[in-house]
Amino acid sequence: MNPDLEPFLTTWAEKWTRVPPGATPADRRTAFEGIAREMRLPTPDSVDTDAEHWIDSPAGQVRVRVFRHKDGGVQPCLIYMHGGAWMQGSPETHWDITARIADWNRQTVISVDYAKAPERPFPAAFDQCVAVARWVHASAAGLGVDPARIAIGGDSAGGNLAAAVALDLRGEDLFNAQLLIYPACDFDASRPSYSENAEGPIVRAADMERVNAMYSGNPALLSTDPRLAPLVAKDHSGLPPAYIAVAEFDPLRDSGLAYAEALEAAGVPVTLDRGPGLIHGYLRAMEYCPASEASLRAMSAWLADTPAMAQA
């Protein structure tokens, strides 16, 4: 493991000691917001972060926060779904990621505060993310974004949602790229990365069955429904180009690698970052680990330069 991650992991663990064993998902949600706020990096001066919108969906209204470069004009756009095991997290907990992409790429990032399990299990979050995707495309002119340069992305559980939404909406041609960061693309716990990295750090394999059950009350759907597990789709052709970033020391590593293989087999262009020496959630360690920031810069550069998103 990259030694630069050690001070981050020490700080992270110390902050989570405030949360007692057996804390409810709601308690953990509140704690995560506080910890993320304490650890947030300075927001780039070039990025406006105040705009919020509420979008109607079949699962109720969903809030989005807009991170927009102050250059103005018509900008490329990334619709971003945060991580947090489908039960915690928000645009505010993942502020450092979205603000930097907006800054480095002079673009707009729309961060989605989707419904959380277990109070609101599948398909609530999925339905809300689908609604946001359609709203962004329909509202592009008012948002100041180019409807021909919209990408979808996310990390961890958010990467799962991004991949699932891209699959579900591929016939509508809404997206030109997908950015999947240490994504959960299926729920196959027999993969070697689950046993090799069973104790994390950050994510423990033993906790995943409980978390997955909170997200979907029907275990059978975890291996059959591509809206939950995009890897199980029978056909991955026609999807937008993908950047898939995994981490060497992550239980989810092999799920992301398998998705990259499935996309490539279907003729989808894939850029793969294997994350040597890195862990699940490593983008949260940018203050401590230069490799974490370098990885996010590579993702941002791909978003800016991939032919599907580059300015004509």
Backbone bond lengths (Angstrom), bond angles and torsions (degrees), N, CA, C in turn:
res aa  C-N    CA-C-N  psi(-1)  N-CA   C-N-CA  omega(-1)  CA-C   N-CA-C  phi
1 M - - - 1.455 - - 1.519 110.58 -
2 N 1.314 116.90 141.88 1.454 121.50 178.80 1.532 109.40 -57.49
3 P 1.353 118.19 121.52 1.470 119.67 -176.27 1.516 113.52 -64.07
4 D 1.330 118.46 -20.99 1.465 120.44 178.55 1.525 112.06 -65.67
5 L 1.330 117.36 -16.50 1.460 120.64 179.19 1.523 112.84 -78.54
6 E 1.325 117.29 -18.75 1.463 120.20 -174.00 1.536 113.00 -58.62
7 P 1.352 119.75 -48.80 1.470 117.51 179.61 1.526 113.11 -63.72
8 F 1.321 116.89 -33.70 1.459 118.85 175.02 1.520 110.62 -62.34
9 L 1.332 117.09 -47.17 1.460 120.17 -177.81 1.520 111.63 -63.19
10 T 1.324 117.01 -35.96 1.471 120.55 177.29 1.523 110.26 -63.78
11 T 1.321 116.61 -47.45 1.459 120.84 179.78 1.518 111.16 -63.67
12 W 1.325 116.61 -44.30 1.464 122.16 179.75 1.522 111.17 -59.08
13 A 1.330 115.67 -47.39 1.467 119.68 -179.22 1.522 111.82 -64.01
14 E 1.320 116.86 -40.78 1.464 120.36 179.36 1.526 111.30 -61.23
15 K 1.305 116.75 -41.73 1.462 119.71 -178.02 1.531 111.55 -68.48
16 W 1.325 116.72 -34.67 1.463 118.81 -179.38 1.529 112.85 -77.49
17 T 1.329 118.10 -8.90 1.468 118.99 175.86 1.527 111.79 -65.86
18 R 1.327 118.01 -16.55 1.468 120.64 176.55 1.525 111.78 -66.61
19 V 1.324 115.82 -23.00 1.465 120.31 -175.12 1.524 108.25 -91.12
20 P 1.326 118.57 117.17 1.461 120.15 -175.95 1.517 112.12 -71.09
21 P 1.331 117.46 154.63 1.465 119.97 174.23 1.528 110.16 -57.19
22 G 1.311 115.49 141.10 1.452 119.00 -179.96 1.516 114.53 82.17
23 A 1.335 117.99 9.39 1.464 120.99 178.21 1.525 109.95 -60.30
24 T 1.299 116.11 144.99 1.463 120.62 179.86 1.527 109.90 -72.78
25 P 1.328 117.00 160.83 1.465 118.83 174.36 1.532 112.55 -55.20
26 A 1.321 117.09 -36.84 1.468 119.81 178.53 1.523 111.04 -64.74
27 D 1.338 116.54 -40.40 1.465 120.12 177.50 1.523 110.71 -64.11
28 R 1.318 116.82 -43.45 1.468 120.60 179.12 1.525 110.76 -64.70
29 R 1.324 115.72 -36.71 1.466 120.35 178.73 1.527 110.39 -60.37
30 T 1.326 115.63 -46.09 1.465 120.28 179.44 1.523 111.20 -64.75
31 A 1.324 116.34 -41.67 1.460 120.07 179.68 1.518 111.62 -64.03
32 F 1.325 116.64 -41.40 1.459 120.99 -179.44 1.528 110.72 -61.50
33 E 1.328 116.85 -41.76 1.465 119.86 178.36 1.525 110.53 -59.06
34 G 1.334 116.66 -43.41 1.458 120.28 -179.18 1.517 112.64 -67.48
35 I 1.323 116.47 -43.30 1.465 120.67 -179.44 1.528 110.22 -64.50
36 A 1.314 116.20 -44.89 1.469 119.56 -179.95 1.525 110.71 -63.15
37 R 1.321 117.24 -38.02 1.466 120.82 179.05 1.528 110.34 -64.18
38 E 1.313 116.66 -41.84 1.469 120.82 179.91 1.527 112.20 -65.67
39 M 1.322 116.86 -32.74 1.459 121.23 -174.72 1.534 112.94 -97.23
40 R 1.309 117.27 2.33 1.466 120.12 -175.84 1.529 111.19 -65.35
41 L 1.312 114.93 137.79 1.455 121.82 175.90 1.530 109.85 -79.61
42 P 1.333 118.19 161.89 1.467 119.71 177.15 1.529 110.86 -58.71
43 T 1.316 116.20 138.41 1.458 121.16 177.53 1.521 109.57 -75.14
44 P 1.323 118.82 131.69 1.473 120.19 177.24 1.532 111.47 -55.90
45 D 1.332 116.12 136.89 1.464 120.67 -178.31 1.525 112.58 -61.99
46 S 1.327 116.46 -22.16 1.474 120.28 -174.56 1.517 113.45 -80.64
47 V 1.337 118.00 -2.12 1.468 120.52 -170.82 1.525 110.78 -116.32
48 D 1.330 115.89 127.55 1.464 122.22 170.21 1.523 108.55 -84.92
49 T 1.329 116.62 135.84 1.469 120.80 -175.56 1.524 113.08 -127.83
50 D 1.327 118.51 4.85 1.464 120.54 -169.48 1.525 114.40 -84.23
51 A 1.320 118.52 -23.85 1.468 120.01 -172.52 1.524 111.66 -72.40
52 E 1.320 115.53 131.75 1.459 122.71 174.26 1.532 109.05 -130.62
53 H 1.314 115.29 151.54 1.464 120.96 175.96 1.524 108.17 -137.13
54 W 1.317 115.31 153.03 1.456 121.89 173.26 1.517 107.99 -115.08
55 I 1.335 116.08 125.07 1.462 121.88 -174.03 1.521 109.03 -113.82
56 D 1.312 116.27 135.06 1.467 121.08 176.42 1.529 110.10 -73.53
57 S 1.327 115.92 144.54 1.462 121.76 176.42 1.523 108.73 -150.79
58 P 1.341 118.45 165.48 1.467 120.10 175.98 1.525 112.88 -60.44
59 A 1.331 117.32 -19.29 1.460 121.70 179.77 1.526 111.70 -104.26
60 G 1.314 116.72 22.96 1.455 120.50 179.62 1.515 111.84 94.07
61 Q 1.323 116.17 173.71 1.455 120.84 -177.83 1.527 111.33 -68.25
62 V 1.325 115.05 146.45 1.459 121.27 179.51 1.526 108.22 -130.15
63 R 1.316 115.84 135.72 1.464 121.89 -179.77 1.521 110.63 -88.49
64 V 1.320 115.99 141.75 1.458 120.78 169.75 1.525 108.34 -127.14
65 R 1.318 115.86 146.92 1.464 121.78 171.96 1.521 107.81 -111.79
66 V 1.332 115.79 137.07 1.457 121.72 -176.17 1.523 109.76 -104.05
67 F 1.320 115.93 123.74 1.459 123.84 172.53 1.529 106.03 -105.18
68 R 1.331 116.42 111.23 1.470 119.94 -171.08 1.521 110.83 -129.89
69 H 1.322 115.57 131.43 1.463 119.46 178.54 1.526 109.76 -67.46
70 K 1.327 115.33 140.11 1.454 120.75 -175.38 1.523 113.61 -73.38
71 D 1.316 118.23 -3.24 1.461 120.41 174.71 1.515 112.17 -59.79
72 G 1.319 116.68 -24.23 1.455 120.50 -179.11 1.511 112.03 70.37
73 G 1.318 115.79 -161.10 1.453 119.96 -178.94 1.517 111.49 74.33
74 V 1.312 115.14 -171.35 1.465 121.62 178.73 1.523 108.33 -86.85
75 Q 1.326 116.32 122.56 1.462 121.68 -172.45 1.527 111.27 -119.57
76 P 1.344 116.55 154.57 1.465 118.40 167.79 1.531 109.39 -65.68
77 C 1.300 116.28 160.93 1.470 120.35 -173.49 1.527 110.29 -135.35
78 L 1.322 114.98 141.25 1.466 122.67 170.52 1.517 108.26 -120.21
79 I 1.322 116.92 122.38 1.466 122.01 170.78 1.524 106.60 -88.30
80 Y 1.345 117.33 121.29 1.463 120.32 -169.79 1.526 111.15 -120.16
81 M 1.339 115.07 131.58 1.453 122.35 174.51 1.530 109.76 -110.38
82 H 1.308 116.13 122.70 1.464 121.64 -176.99 1.526 111.99 -73.22
83 G 1.332 115.11 160.96 1.452 121.41 172.79 1.516 111.60 -86.13
84 G 1.351 115.06 179.72 1.455 120.85 179.44 1.507 113.69 135.27
85 A 1.346 116.62 28.31 1.462 122.04 174.50 1.528 112.80 59.79
86 W 1.316 117.43 28.64 1.466 124.15 -179.90 1.523 112.92 63.32
87 M 1.335 118.51 0.70 1.466 119.27 -176.09 1.525 113.25 -120.30
88 Q 1.323 118.60 -7.73 1.452 120.43 -179.74 1.520 109.03 -151.85
89 G 1.326 115.77 172.05 1.448 120.79 -178.54 1.517 111.66 100.38
90 S 1.326 115.38 165.86 1.461 122.25 -175.76 1.522 108.14 -168.28
91 P 1.325 118.06 174.61 1.468 118.78 172.29 1.525 112.59 -57.72
92 E 1.327 116.00 -27.48 1.466 119.74 -178.43 1.530 112.18 -76.22
93 T 1.330 117.99 -33.93 1.466 119.43 179.92 1.524 112.15 -72.40
94 H 1.337 116.31 -21.40 1.467 120.57 -177.75 1.532 112.02 -114.07
95 W 1.312 114.60 24.90 1.463 124.49 -177.85 1.523 111.99 -55.71
96 D 1.328 117.07 -42.78 1.471 120.27 -176.04 1.529 111.74 -60.37
97 I 1.320 117.16 -37.23 1.461 121.29 -178.66 1.527 110.32 -70.46
98 T 1.323 116.33 -52.91 1.459 120.02 -173.39 1.525 111.61 -69.36
99 A 1.329 117.77 -37.77 1.464 120.21 179.86 1.525 110.84 -65.10
100 R 1.330 117.15 -36.84 1.465 119.23 -178.39 1.522 112.14 -74.59
101 I 1.315 117.41 -37.77 1.463 118.33 175.25 1.530 109.91 -61.62
102 A 1.335 116.65 -43.76 1.464 119.91 178.06 1.521 111.20 -60.79
103 D 1.320 116.92 -40.86 1.465 122.16 -179.25 1.526 111.36 -68.23
104 W 1.318 117.32 -55.07 1.456 121.31 -173.45 1.525 112.14 -66.18
105 N 1.325 117.63 -32.64 1.469 121.14 -175.66 1.523 113.55 -100.92
106 R 1.345 116.70 0.62 1.470 119.88 -175.89 1.538 110.17 49.78
107 Q 1.324 115.02 53.26 1.452 119.98 -173.92 1.519 111.52 -135.66
108 T 1.326 115.28 -178.98 1.457 123.07 176.63 1.523 108.84 -106.25
109 V 1.335 116.10 134.87 1.463 122.02 173.62 1.527 107.37 -122.43
110 I 1.314 116.45 127.13 1.463 122.15 179.76 1.523 107.67 -109.41
111 S 1.332 115.71 111.88 1.464 122.55 -172.67 1.520 109.63 -100.80
112 V 1.328 116.44 130.27 1.466 122.70 -167.04 1.530 111.01 -103.41
113 D 1.329 116.29 126.83 1.470 122.26 177.55 1.533 108.58 -97.35
114 Y 1.324 115.67 69.99 1.468 121.31 -173.38 1.525 112.32 -71.01
115 A 1.322 116.11 165.07 1.470 123.47 -178.09 1.527 111.02 -62.16
116 K 1.339 116.17 144.65 1.458 121.39 -174.88 1.530 112.05 -110.37
117 A 1.333 114.36 140.85 1.461 121.89 170.67 1.538 107.92 -79.78
118 P 1.323 118.53 161.71 1.468 127.78 -0.88 1.530 113.73 -84.64
119 E 1.334 116.99 -9.29 1.460 118.56 -178.69 1.529 111.50 -61.68
120 R 1.333 115.32 -35.85 1.469 119.86 -177.78 1.527 107.81 -132.45
121 P 1.332 117.00 82.62 1.464 121.13 -174.75 1.526 111.85 -76.93
122 F 1.340 114.87 178.73 1.461 122.12 174.62 1.527 109.66 -49.27
123 P 1.344 118.12 135.67 1.471 127.54 12.56 1.517 115.37 -102.38
124 A 1.344 118.98 22.60 1.469 120.38 -172.40 1.527 111.74 -58.29
125 A 1.344 117.65 -51.71 1.464 119.72 -178.01 1.523 110.79 -62.80
126 F 1.319 116.14 -43.57 1.458 120.44 179.64 1.534 110.61 -59.74
127 D 1.323 117.20 -48.23 1.459 120.70 -179.09 1.527 111.22 -61.24
128 Q 1.311 116.90 -38.60 1.462 119.59 179.26 1.522 111.43 -67.30
129 C 1.321 117.57 -41.00 1.466 120.53 179.83 1.525 111.39 -65.79
130 V 1.327 116.99 -37.25 1.465 120.65 175.06 1.525 110.05 -61.28
131 A 1.333 116.38 -44.70 1.465 120.50 -179.72 1.521 111.12 -63.04
132 V 1.335 117.16 -40.95 1.458 120.21 178.79 1.527 110.63 -63.06
133 A 1.320 116.67 -42.74 1.465 120.12 -179.40 1.522 110.98 -59.11
134 R 1.308 116.66 -45.36 1.466 119.86 179.57 1.532 110.61 -67.41
135 W 1.329 117.08 -38.34 1.463 120.79 179.51 1.519 111.35 -63.89
136 V 1.334 117.19 -43.07 1.464 119.93 180.00 1.526 110.12 -59.68
137 H 1.323 116.56 -45.84 1.458 119.53 -179.12 1.530 111.10 -63.66
138 A 1.334 116.68 -43.41 1.464 120.34 -178.90 1.521 112.14 -70.07
139 S 1.332 117.10 -26.86 1.466 122.45 -175.33 1.521 112.40 -103.33
140 A 1.323 117.69 14.56 1.464 121.13 -172.20 1.521 112.63 -54.97
141 A 1.324 117.41 -43.53 1.463 119.61 -177.05 1.520 111.12 -61.82
142 G 1.330 117.44 -45.20 1.459 120.71 179.47 1.510 113.62 -67.97
143 L 1.316 116.17 -29.12 1.467 120.70 179.02 1.525 112.36 -83.16
144 G 1.329 117.13 -12.98 1.461 120.20 -177.40 1.506 113.13 74.76
145 V 1.348 116.63 33.14 1.462 119.81 179.56 1.523 109.51 -119.97
146 D 1.316 114.60 156.27 1.456 122.51 -178.61 1.525 108.71 -86.91
147 P 1.337 119.11 115.04 1.468 120.06 -178.29 1.516 113.25 -64.61
148 A 1.331 117.33 -15.17 1.464 121.03 177.95 1.518 111.92 -91.30
149 R 1.340 117.18 0.97 1.471 120.36 179.34 1.533 109.72 -135.98
150 I 1.319 115.29 61.29 1.461 121.46 177.71 1.521 108.71 -113.18
151 A 1.322 116.25 125.95 1.464 122.75 175.61 1.521 109.25 -112.03
152 I 1.322 115.85 159.50 1.458 121.41 174.39 1.516 107.85 -123.42
153 G 1.327 116.88 143.90 1.457 118.79 -178.55 1.506 112.28 -164.24
154 G 1.322 114.52 176.54 1.453 120.72 178.16 1.502 110.45 171.90
155 D 1.334 115.09 172.30 1.459 120.23 -179.71 1.523 110.28 -120.93
156 S 1.331 115.55 142.84 1.461 122.95 176.01 1.531 110.59 57.40
157 A 1.340 118.67 -119.17 1.461 120.29 176.75 1.518 110.90 -59.27
158 G 1.339 116.58 -34.55 1.459 120.28 176.54 1.515 112.45 -67.85
159 G 1.340 116.84 -32.64 1.457 120.46 173.86 1.515 111.40 -65.52
160 N 1.324 115.55 -38.21 1.460 120.47 174.59 1.516 110.69 -59.30
161 L 1.332 116.71 -48.27 1.458 120.89 -179.26 1.525 111.21 -63.54
162 A 1.325 116.93 -41.90 1.463 120.34 -179.77 1.526 111.02 -61.55
163 A 1.325 116.71 -45.96 1.463 120.33 179.39 1.523 111.03 -63.77
164 A 1.332 116.11 -41.81 1.467 120.03 -178.89 1.524 111.53 -66.04
165 V 1.322 117.69 -40.79 1.459 121.19 179.44 1.529 110.28 -67.76
166 A 1.336 117.10 -41.49 1.461 120.11 177.53 1.526 110.77 -59.02
167 L 1.325 117.30 -41.04 1.463 121.26 176.46 1.522 111.54 -63.23
168 D 1.313 115.74 -47.70 1.457 120.56 -173.59 1.525 112.02 -65.86
169 L 1.322 117.08 -32.38 1.458 121.63 -174.01 1.523 113.37 -106.71
170 R 1.333 118.25 13.46 1.471 118.18 -172.61 1.516 113.03 -61.19
171 G 1.313 118.77 -29.73 1.449 120.75 179.29 1.514 114.12 -71.37
172 E 1.327 116.95 -13.31 1.463 120.94 -178.31 1.528 112.64 -93.55
173 D 1.320 117.00 -5.60 1.468 121.99 176.89 1.531 112.07 53.40
174 L 1.314 117.10 47.16 1.466 120.53 -179.09 1.525 112.56 -87.56
175 F 1.338 117.45 -24.60 1.460 121.14 -171.39 1.520 111.40 -119.18
176 N 1.316 115.11 145.21 1.456 121.18 177.25 1.521 112.28 -107.92
177 A 1.324 117.53 -9.89 1.463 121.23 -179.93 1.522 108.66 -162.72
178 Q 1.338 115.56 157.49 1.461 120.30 174.13 1.523 109.41 -133.64
179 L 1.323 115.27 133.51 1.460 123.12 -178.96 1.528 107.57 -114.72
180 L 1.335 116.51 109.27 1.465 121.94 -175.16 1.526 109.10 -115.07
181 I 1.317 116.43 112.38 1.464 122.73 -173.02 1.532 108.94 -108.26
182 Y 1.315 116.34 120.68 1.475 124.29 -171.77 1.531 111.45 30.14
183 P 1.351 116.19 61.55 1.464 120.14 -173.24 1.524 112.92 -82.43
184 A 1.327 114.77 152.58 1.467 121.88 168.18 1.518 106.85 -92.94
185 C 1.329 116.92 103.90 1.468 120.71 -175.25 1.517 112.76 -99.83
186 D 1.318 116.94 -13.55 1.457 122.01 171.22 1.527 106.72 -158.35
187 F 1.331 116.11 -174.35 1.463 120.92 -173.92 1.525 111.34 -125.38
188 D 1.322 116.13 32.02 1.467 122.21 -177.86 1.526 109.53 -83.36
189 A 1.317 116.41 101.42 1.465 121.70 -177.29 1.520 112.78 -79.65
190 S 1.330 117.99 0.33 1.467 119.67 178.78 1.529 112.36 -85.61
191 R 1.304 117.78 -5.25 1.465 120.08 -178.68 1.525 110.23 -65.36
192 P 1.344 118.12 145.79 1.468 121.18 -176.57 1.522 113.78 -55.57
193 S 1.330 118.55 -34.83 1.466 119.33 -176.96 1.518 112.30 -64.02
194 Y 1.342 117.08 -25.23 1.464 119.20 177.65 1.523 110.97 -66.40
195 S 1.320 117.11 -42.44 1.468 119.76 -179.58 1.525 111.59 -79.20
196 E 1.336 116.84 -37.89 1.465 119.86 -179.56 1.522 112.02 -64.25
197 N 1.331 116.99 -33.78 1.469 122.01 -175.90 1.524 111.21 -120.97
198 A 1.328 115.35 36.35 1.461 120.03 -173.70 1.519 112.92 -58.56
199 E 1.340 116.77 -30.91 1.470 120.75 -176.93 1.524 112.50 -100.10
200 G 1.310 116.10 19.78 1.458 118.90 175.73 1.513 113.16 86.01
201 P 1.338 117.96 -140.84 1.468 126.97 11.10 1.528 113.39 -77.18
202 I 1.334 114.65 172.38 1.469 126.76 -179.16 1.525 111.59 74.27
203 V 1.336 117.14 -56.37 1.467 121.23 -178.91 1.518 108.94 -114.49
204 R 1.350 116.84 129.12 1.453 122.03 177.68 1.521 109.36 -108.54
205 A 1.319 115.77 134.17 1.461 120.08 -178.46 1.523 111.71 -59.09
206 A 1.344 116.88 -34.50 1.462 120.03 -177.59 1.521 112.63 -64.40
207 D 1.328 117.51 -22.67 1.463 120.76 -178.56 1.527 112.84 -86.54
208 M 1.317 116.18 -13.33 1.463 118.40 -169.27 1.522 113.25 -70.10
209 E 1.330 117.45 -37.96 1.466 119.00 -178.85 1.527 110.57 -60.56
210 R 1.322 116.95 -41.33 1.473 120.72 178.94 1.530 110.83 -65.99
211 V 1.329 116.22 -44.38 1.463 120.62 179.98 1.530 110.73 -63.21
212 N 1.332 116.09 -44.57 1.463 119.99 -179.90 1.528 111.54 -62.03
213 A 1.333 116.16 -37.85 1.465 120.43 -179.95 1.523 110.94 -67.87
214 M 1.334 117.40 -31.81 1.463 119.91 176.40 1.527 110.85 -68.30
215 Y 1.338 116.17 -35.21 1.461 119.37 -178.87 1.522 111.16 -74.17
216 S 1.321 117.60 -42.72 1.461 121.39 179.14 1.522 109.62 -128.25
217 G 1.328 115.84 117.07 1.460 119.78 -179.94 1.518 113.54 -72.37
218 N 1.322 117.13 -12.98 1.462 121.65 179.41 1.525 108.44 -107.43
219 P 1.347 118.91 100.33 1.471 120.47 -176.20 1.523 113.56 -58.89
220 A 1.331 117.83 -28.93 1.460 120.18 -177.88 1.523 111.61 -63.39
221 L 1.319 117.06 -30.97 1.459 120.12 -178.73 1.525 112.31 -67.98
222 L 1.326 117.40 -23.85 1.464 121.02 -178.11 1.527 111.70 -63.34
223 S 1.308 117.15 -22.65 1.467 120.11 -179.24 1.523 113.01 -113.61
224 T 1.346 116.88 5.48 1.466 118.63 -175.99 1.524 114.45 -131.13
225 D 1.310 118.60 -23.10 1.465 121.47 -172.38 1.528 110.19 -103.06
226 P 1.337 119.15 113.61 1.463 120.50 -178.18 1.523 113.90 -66.43
227 R 1.334 117.49 -14.45 1.462 119.15 174.09 1.529 110.61 -71.33
228 L 1.326 116.64 -21.70 1.456 122.95 174.34 1.522 111.56 -97.96
229 A 1.310 116.49 -43.40 1.464 122.87 -176.15 1.519 108.71 -127.62
230 P 1.321 118.53 87.93 1.465 120.29 -174.35 1.523 114.25 -58.04
231 L 1.324 117.79 -22.14 1.461 120.09 179.68 1.526 112.24 -66.18
232 V 1.343 118.39 -25.73 1.468 119.85 -176.03 1.525 112.96 -82.84
233 A 1.325 118.02 -1.93 1.467 120.00 176.48 1.524 109.77 -58.23
234 K 1.318 116.49 142.87 1.463 120.60 -179.30 1.529 111.94 -72.56
235 D 1.312 117.19 -23.42 1.465 121.02 -174.54 1.525 109.37 -140.86
236 H 1.322 116.72 124.73 1.462 121.67 177.73 1.528 112.26 -111.77
237 S 1.313 116.96 11.30 1.462 119.33 -178.65 1.524 110.18 -73.36
238 G 1.319 114.76 158.52 1.457 120.19 175.95 1.502 115.33 76.98
239 L 1.326 117.78 6.71 1.461 120.96 177.85 1.527 110.15 -82.14
240 P 1.334 117.46 157.29 1.463 119.47 179.26 1.527 111.37 -70.83
241 P 1.334 116.90 157.99 1.471 120.12 176.65 1.523 110.89 -51.69
242 A 1.334 115.36 145.83 1.462 120.39 -173.89 1.524 111.39 -126.05
243 Y 1.319 114.35 141.62 1.470 122.33 166.23 1.518 104.77 -110.07
244 I 1.321 117.01 118.49 1.463 121.56 -178.91 1.515 108.47 -117.58
245 A 1.332 115.47 118.99 1.460 121.84 179.10 1.524 108.71 -110.63
246 V 1.315 116.35 122.76 1.456 121.18 175.15 1.528 107.95 -115.26
247 A 1.310 116.88 179.27 1.464 121.88 179.37 1.520 109.16 -132.12
248 E 1.322 116.09 136.44 1.463 121.02 -175.33 1.519 112.11 -56.65
249 F 1.335 117.71 -42.41 1.459 121.66 -174.73 1.533 110.04 -105.80
250 D 1.327 115.05 62.73 1.461 121.76 -175.72 1.521 108.55 -140.21
251 P 1.339 118.60 129.30 1.462 119.31 175.51 1.529 113.15 -56.35
252 L 1.324 117.84 -28.92 1.462 121.61 -177.89 1.533 113.65 -84.04
253 R 1.319 117.12 -1.11 1.474 120.66 -174.62 1.525 112.31 -51.84
254 D 1.323 117.15 -50.62 1.466 120.18 -173.04 1.520 112.46 -72.12
255 S 1.317 117.66 -24.74 1.454 120.52 174.18 1.523 110.15 -65.38
256 G 1.337 116.54 -45.13 1.455 120.22 176.80 1.513 112.64 -64.70
257 L 1.335 116.67 -40.26 1.466 119.97 178.25 1.525 111.26 -64.16
258 A 1.327 116.56 -39.93 1.467 120.11 179.16 1.525 110.54 -64.87
259 Y 1.319 117.09 -35.53 1.463 119.10 178.51 1.520 110.84 -69.07
260 A 1.322 116.33 -39.99 1.465 119.63 176.01 1.531 110.26 -58.56
261 E 1.330 117.11 -42.88 1.462 120.86 178.98 1.531 111.25 -64.27
262 A 1.329 116.87 -40.91 1.461 120.38 -179.31 1.531 110.99 -64.84
263 L 1.329 116.51 -41.09 1.459 119.54 179.28 1.523 110.66 -66.43
264 E 1.319 116.43 -45.21 1.466 119.37 179.61 1.522 111.02 -61.34
265 A 1.333 117.23 -40.22 1.465 120.51 179.17 1.523 111.87 -64.02
266 A 1.331 116.21 -25.85 1.465 120.99 179.28 1.525 112.10 -91.56
267 G 1.333 117.41 4.91 1.447 121.31 177.23 1.511 115.19 86.24
268 V 1.337 117.08 14.48 1.465 121.06 178.94 1.528 108.82 -87.85
269 P 1.331 119.42 128.78 1.470 120.37 176.83 1.526 110.69 -63.84
270 V 1.332 116.13 130.19 1.464 121.76 -178.07 1.521 109.75 -129.33
271 T 1.321 115.79 131.74 1.461 122.36 167.52 1.521 106.73 -107.65
272 L 1.326 116.64 123.24 1.461 121.32 -173.67 1.522 110.58 -113.46
273 D 1.326 115.45 126.60 1.473 122.52 172.83 1.526 106.46 -110.96
274 R 1.320 116.26 113.64 1.461 120.56 -175.10 1.529 113.83 -81.21
275 G 1.321 118.27 -6.74 1.459 120.84 175.19 1.513 114.69 59.15
276 P 1.335 118.86 51.78 1.466 119.05 -179.13 1.524 111.78 -59.81
277 G 1.335 115.07 131.81 1.454 121.03 177.95 1.512 115.07 77.86
278 L 1.340 117.80 -0.20 1.459 120.61 -173.96 1.526 111.99 -102.53
279 I 1.327 115.16 169.27 1.461 123.08 -174.00 1.527 109.73 -125.17
280 H 1.314 116.20 166.71 1.456 120.03 174.15 1.531 109.10 -59.10
281 G 1.327 115.32 135.57 1.460 119.61 178.97 1.514 114.79 79.14
282 Y 1.335 118.17 18.14 1.465 120.17 -171.46 1.526 113.85 -64.94
283 L 1.334 118.55 -20.45 1.461 118.12 179.01 1.523 112.27 -65.89
284 R 1.328 116.57 -18.82 1.457 119.78 176.42 1.533 111.37 -72.46
285 A 1.317 117.49 -11.52 1.473 121.82 -175.10 1.518 112.60 -101.74
286 M 1.333 118.52 20.63 1.463 119.70 -174.56 1.525 113.55 -60.54
287 E 1.306 117.67 -30.26 1.469 120.79 179.42 1.525 111.56 -66.22
288 Y 1.322 116.76 -26.41 1.457 121.75 -172.80 1.529 112.96 -105.07
289 C 1.327 116.80 -32.04 1.461 121.63 -166.64 1.532 110.45 -122.51
290 P 1.340 118.22 106.24 1.463 120.06 179.39 1.526 113.27 -55.43
291 A 1.321 118.20 -32.30 1.465 120.10 179.71 1.528 111.64 -64.73
292 S 1.328 117.40 -29.75 1.459 120.49 177.82 1.522 110.64 -66.45
293 E 1.335 115.67 -47.62 1.465 118.37 178.15 1.525 111.24 -65.07
294 A 1.328 116.48 -39.62 1.462 119.77 179.45 1.529 110.94 -59.94
295 S 1.319 116.02 -37.00 1.459 120.01 179.09 1.524 110.78 -66.12
296 L 1.343 117.46 -44.75 1.455 119.66 178.86 1.530 110.96 -64.80
297 R 1.322 116.92 -36.32 1.468 119.38 176.59 1.532 111.04 -64.10
298 A 1.323 116.94 -37.39 1.468 119.67 177.79 1.522 110.93 -66.17
299 M 1.327 116.91 -40.73 1.465 120.28 176.54 1.522 110.46 -61.40
300 S 1.329 116.22 -45.09 1.460 120.99 -178.74 1.521 110.67 -63.54
301 A 1.323 116.29 -42.18 1.465 119.79 179.39 1.520 110.70 -62.81
302 W 1.335 116.29 -39.54 1.471 119.13 178.01 1.527 110.14 -63.16
303 L 1.332 117.00 -43.86 1.458 119.76 178.50 1.526 111.42 -59.13
304 A 1.324 116.25 -38.50 1.462 120.36 -177.79 1.519 112.14 -75.57
305 D 1.327 116.88 -33.34 1.457 120.18 -168.16 1.516 115.39 -104.76
306 T 1.354 117.94 -20.61 1.458 118.78 -178.73 1.523 108.99 -58.52
307 P 1.326 118.24 135.51 1.477 120.61 -172.75 1.527 113.69 -52.49
308 A 1.341 116.90 -32.01 1.455 119.61 -177.27 1.536 112.52 -67.56
309 M 1.354 116.49 -23.70 1.455 120.33 -176.78 1.520 113.31 -110.99
310 A 1.320 118.12 -14.97 1.460 120.97 -175.84 1.522 110.89 -69.06
311 Q 1.321 115.68 147.79 1.466 121.30 178.75 1.530 109.51 -63.96
312 A 1.307 115.15 132.75 1.477 119.60 178.88 1.525 110.62 -69.47
